[in-house]
Amino acid sequence: MGAQGWTNIVAMTAVCPGGGPSHIKTGTLGTLIYASGGAAVLSEFGVPWLVTAAAALGIISFETTTLCASDPPAMPTWTDADTFALYTADPGAAGHTARDKITQMIGNLVWYQACECITGPQPAPPAPPADPGGTAIIGPAPAPTSACASSHLDNSVTAYCGGNNNAALIFGFVDLNGRNVTASRLTVRRYNSTGAGFPATGNLQWWDANAPVRQDMFPTVVGDGTTVYQLSGAPAGATRVTAAVNGTGSGCANFESTLELFCNGEQPGGSQGACCQPDPSTQTTLDAILQMVTLIQRQHVPFATISGGSHVGITGNGQFPVQGILGIKVVLTTTPARLGVVSGNPDDLYDAGWINVGTADGWGPRRWIGSSPMIVRPIEPDVTLVGYSIPTDVVVTITELVREP
C-alpha cells in the first residue's frame, strides 16, 4: 500500500446519479497493490473460476487518483477462449487479450471499493461475468488420513477357542503420550476358524491413573473374514489404551488385530486438507520474483517481438528517446539514384546513412544501413537513445521493436 499523499481529484462520471462527480473514498490509500493478480478480489466478488489463473499474473496495482478520476473500467465480456488462453499461459494475442481483460475486470471491481459518488446514492457494482464454459479446476487428490499411533497383534501360533460363554482376546497397551485422540479403529481378521460366533463385539479400555473406562465397539464393516470396529476419541484424562475382541458360541480361530488411533480431528477413511493458508508476505515476494523472471525472459529470450512506436520522415542528424526496446527496424522510404547497390537478396546498399544506440553516458558503435528493411538487434535493455545520421536526400522510417506482453 502506498502513502496517502494525494489530492482528491473530482471527476464527472456516467455511473454516478445524473452524471455527477466522483472522488476517492475517505481513508483510501493512494496506491493499491494486489498480489497474485488480484485473486483475492475475484474470490470476494464471486469469480472463483478465475482465481487460480489470476494467481499466476503477479502484482496488479492501481493509483486511486487515476482510477477515481473517471468511470470504472468497463466490465469485459468473457469467453471460454479467454479462460483457456489464461490457464494455458498463451504467449500470443489471445493470452494478451485475456490478461488485459482480467486486469480490466479487477479494476472495475476495485473502483466500487476505492471510489464513490459525491452526491446521490452510490451505484451498485455490476455482476461479475459468469463462467462461459463451465471451467473445472481439478487439483491433486487429497491424501488419506493416517493413524498417529497403532499396535498390531497376530495370534497366528496359538488359536483362541471360545466356549459357550463370552470370552475376550486382549492385546497390549498403547501409550497416548499426550496425543489428542479424536477417533479409533480396530481391525480384526479371523482365519483358520471353526465354529461360529467369534468375534461378536470389540472394546477399548482407556486407562488413567485410577481405573479403566471401557467403551464397546460394534462392527461397521464385515466381509472376507475381516471385521472393522470404529469408535470416537479418547475420554478425558486417558493416558493409554488396550483393545479386546469378544465372542460367544463355540469354535476356534486365529486372529490378526490392528488398533489405530487418529489425532487432531482426523477420522478413519477421511482425507487430509491443507495445513494452513498461504502467507501473504511470501506470496507477494513470489509475485515479485515472477515478474522479474518474466521481464528477463521477455527481454533476453522473448517468444516474439511486436512493433512499437514508429518514427517517420527521419533524415539528417538527430536522436530520439526509447525505453526497454529489443531492437529497431529501419525502412528507406526515399532512396536517391546515387546510392551504391550490390545486387543480392537483399540488395546491399551504400551511403544510406547509419544508426547508433546508447544512453546518456555515451554511444555504441554505429550500424550502417545496408538494406531496406533492416533490423538492428539485439539492443541492451538499458538503451535509452537512438541516434541517426541520414543524408538529406534519404528518408527513413524507424520502428521500435518491443517485447511481446
Residue pairs with C-beta under 8 A, 6 or more apart in sequence:
1 29
1 31
1 32
1 33
2 29
2 30
2 31
2 32
2 33
3 29
3 30
3 31
4 29
4 30
5 30
6 24
6 30
6 64
6 65
7 65
8 23
8 24
9 23
9 24
9 65
9 68
9 69
10 21
10 22
10 23
10 118
11 21
11 22
11 23
11 68
11 69
11 70
12 19
12 20
12 21
12 22
13 19
13 20
13 21
13 22
13 70
13 71
13 117
14 71
15 22
15 71
15 72
15 117
15 123
16 22
16 117
16 118
16 119
16 120
16 123
17 117
17 119
17 120
17 121
17 123
18 120
20 117
20 118
20 119
20 120
21 117
21 118
21 119
22 68
22 115
22 116
22 117
22 118
23 68
23 115
23 116
23 118
24 64
24 65
24 68
24 114
24 115
24 116
25 113
25 114
25 115
25 116
28 64
28 114
28 115
29 64
30 63
30 64
30 65
31 61
31 62
31 63
31 64
32 61
32 62
32 64
32 110
32 114
33 59
33 60
33 61
34 40
34 41
34 59
34 60
34 61
34 62
34 106
34 110
35 59
35 280
35 283
35 284
35 287
36 54
36 55
36 57
36 58
36 283
36 287
37 53
37 54
37 55
37 56
37 57
37 58
37 59
37 60
37 102
37 106
37 287
38 54
38 57
38 60
38 102
38 103
38 106
38 110
39 51
39 52
39 54
39 55
41 106
41 109
41 110
42 48
42 50
42 51
42 54
42 102
42 105
42 106
42 109
42 128
43 51
45 109
45 125
45 128
46 128
47 105
47 128
47 129
49 83
49 131
49 135
49 137
50 83
50 86
50 102
52 87
52 137
53 83
53 86
53 87
53 102
54 86
54 102
54 106
56 89
56 290
57 99
57 102
57 103
58 287
58 288
58 290
58 291
58 294
59 284
59 287
59 288
59 291
60 103
60 106
62 107
62 110
62 114
64 114
64 115
67 107
67 110
67 111
67 114
67 115
68 111
68 114
68 115
72 107
72 108
72 111
72 112
72 115
73 104
73 105
73 107
73 108
73 111
74 104
74 108
75 104
75 105
75 108
75 126
75 128
75 129
76 101
76 104
76 105
76 129
77 129
78 101
78 105
78 129
78 132
79 132
80 132
80 133
81 94
82 94
82 97
82 98
82 101
83 98
83 131
83 132
83 133
83 135
84 90
84 133
85 94
85 95
85 97
85 98
86 95
86 98
86 99
86 102
87 135
88 95
89 95
90 98
91 303
91 304
91 404
96 404
96 405
99 405
105 128
105 129
108 125
108 126
109 125
109 128
112 123
112 124
112 125
116 122
117 123
142 271
142 272
142 273
143 271
143 272
144 269
144 270
144 271
144 272
145 262
145 266
145 267
145 268
145 269
145 270
145 271
145 272
146 266
146 272
147 185
147 260
147 261
147 262
148 179
148 181
148 261
148 262
148 263
148 264
148 266
149 174
149 176
149 177
149 179
149 181
149 260
149 261
149 263
150 174
150 258
150 259
150 260
150 261
151 171
151 172
151 174
151 243
151 258
151 259
152 256
152 257
152 258
152 259
153 171
153 172
153 255
153 256
153 257
153 258
154 255
154 256
154 257
155 169
155 254
155 255
155 256
155 257
156 254
156 256
159 192
159 252
159 253
159 254
160 167
160 169
160 198
160 252
160 253
160 254
160 255
161 251
161 252
162 195
162 197
162 198
162 247
162 248
162 249
162 250
162 251
162 252
162 253
163 250
164 248
164 249
164 250
165 248
166 246
166 247
166 248
167 198
167 246
167 247
167 248
168 203
168 244
168 245
168 246
168 247
169 199
169 244
169 245
169 255
169 257
170 242
170 243
170 244
171 242
171 243
171 244
171 257
171 259
172 242
173 207
173 240
173 241
173 242
174 240
174 241
174 242
174 259
174 261
175 239
175 240
176 234
176 238
176 239
176 240
176 241
176 261
179 261
179 263
180 233
180 263
180 264
181 233
181 234
181 238
181 261
181 262
181 263
182 232
182 233
182 262
182 263
182 264
182 265
182 266
182 267
183 230
183 231
183 232
183 233
183 261
183 262
183 266
183 267
183 268
184 204
184 230
184 231
184 232
184 233
184 234
184 241
184 259
184 260
184 261
184 262
185 228
185 229
185 230
185 231
185 259
185 260
185 262
185 268
186 202
186 204
186 217
186 228
186 229
186 230
186 231
186 243
186 245
186 257
186 258
186 259
186 260
187 226
187 227
187 228
187 229
187 257
187 258
187 260
188 199
188 202
188 226
188 227
188 228
188 229
188 245
188 255
188 256
188 257
189 225
189 226
189 227
189 255
189 256
189 257
190 198
190 199
190 225
190 226
190 227
190 253
190 254
190 255
191 225
191 253
191 254
191 255
191 256
192 252
192 253
192 254
193 225
193 251
193 252
193 253
193 254
194 251
194 252
194 253
195 249
195 250
195 251
195 252
195 253
196 249
196 250
196 251
197 247
197 248
197 249
197 250
197 251
198 245
198 247
198 248
198 249
198 251
198 253
199 227
199 245
199 246
199 247
199 255
200 246
200 247
200 248
201 216
201 217
201 218
201 219
201 229
201 245
201 246
202 216
202 217
202 218
202 219
202 227
202 229
202 243
202 244
202 245
202 246
203 214
203 215
203 216
203 217
203 243
203 244
203 246
204 214
204 215
204 217
204 231
204 241
204 242
204 243
204 244
204 259
205 212
205 213
205 214
205 215
205 241
205 242
205 243
205 244
206 212
206 213
206 214
206 215
206 234
206 235
206 238
206 240
206 241
207 213
207 238
207 239
207 240
207 241
207 242
208 237
208 238
208 239
209 239
212 242
213 235
213 238
215 231
215 235
217 229
217 230
217 231
218 229
219 227
219 228
219 229
220 228
220 229
220 230
221 227
221 228
222 228
230 268
234 241
234 261
241 259
241 261
243 257
243 259
245 255
245 257
260 268
262 268
266 272
298 403
298 404
299 324
299 326
299 381
299 403
302 326
302 403
302 404
303 404
304 404
305 326
305 327
305 377
305 401
305 402
305 403
305 404
306 401
306 402
306 403
306 404
307 329
307 399
307 400
307 401
307 402
308 325
308 399
308 400
308 401
308 402
309 399
309 400
310 397
310 398
310 399
310 400
311 320
311 397
311 398
311 399
311 400
312 333
312 397
313 333
313 395
313 397
314 388
314 390
314 395
314 396
314 397
314 398
315 334
315 390
315 391
315 392
315 394
315 395
315 396
316 389
316 390
316 392
317 388
317 389
317 390
318 387
318 388
319 385
319 386
319 387
319 388
320 385
320 386
321 384
321 385
321 386
322 328
322 357
322 383
322 384
322 385
322 386
322 400
323 384
324 381
324 402
324 403
325 379
325 383
325 400
325 401
325 402
326 377
326 378
326 379
326 401
326 402
326 403
327 375
327 376
327 377
327 378
327 379
327 401
328 355
328 357
328 375
328 376
328 377
328 379
328 386
328 398
328 399
328 400
328 401
329 373
329 374
329 375
329 376
329 398
329 399
329 401
330 355
330 369
330 372
330 373
330 374
330 375
330 376
330 396
330 397
330 398
331 372
331 373
331 374
331 396
331 397
331 399
332 349
332 352
332 369
332 372
332 394
332 395
332 396
333 395
333 396
333 397
334 393
334 394
334 395
335 352
335 372
335 394
336 391
336 393
336 394
338 351
338 393
339 349
339 350
339 351
339 352
339 394
340 349
340 350
340 351
341 347
341 348
341 349
341 350
342 348
342 350
346 371
346 372
347 371
348 370
348 371
349 369
349 370
349 371
349 372
350 370
351 391
352 368
352 369
352 370
352 372
352 390
352 391
352 394
352 396
353 368
353 369
353 388
353 389
353 390
353 391
353 394
353 396
354 366
354 367
354 368
354 369
354 388
354 389
355 366
355 367
355 369
355 376
355 386
355 387
355 388
355 398
356 363
356 364
356 365
356 366
356 367
356 386
356 387
356 388
356 389
357 363
357 364
357 376
357 379
357 383
357 385
357 386
357 387
358 364
358 383
358 384
358 385
358 387
359 382
359 383
359 384
359 385
360 384
360 385
363 385
363 387
366 389
367 376
369 390
369 396
375 401
377 401
386 398
388 396
388 398
390 396
